[in-house]
Amino acid sequence: MTHTRLTARLRLEPLTVEHTRDFWLLHRDRLVAQWYAGSYTWQQAHDRASAFEQAWQREDVSKWMAYLRTTGECVGRGGLSRTVVEGYPCLELGWALFQRHTGQGYATDRALNSTCPRTFRSLPE
């Protein structure tokens, strides 16, 4: 499985069931919950975290949990996942940030996306 990565501002950890608490709290954030038709229950967060962990193990592509390097505070999650759109397999780049961390460039700068170039070079056909 992929290991923790560091950017100038963030520590990125592959999202696993060990991140269930932070993932659950993220999906209770009002801004995040509006995109997912409401907040996740603990069980939903655990199940999604487990699915992301399995994707890392199976495909070496999945979501990252992002933490501030200076304080360890959780910023959100982001990364790639495989999906099917209109019958075609593809990769989706997605992110979700705590509302208090929006507007600071975490999702659009090289922070959350720093692994994408490596991922695109190494994806199996």
Salt bridges, closest charged atoms under 4 A:
GLU13 OE2 - ARG11 NE 2.67
GLU13 OE1 - HIS19 NE2 2.64
ASP22 OD1 - ARG21 NH1 3.99
ASP47 OD1 - HIS46 ND1 3.84
GLU59 OE2 - ARG58 NE 3.30
GLU59 OE1 - ARG82 NE 3.31
ASP60 OD2 - ARG118 NH1 3.83
GLU73 OE2 - ARG100 NE 2.72
GLU73 OE2 - HIS101 NE2 3.15
ASP109 OD2 - ARG9 NH2 2.38
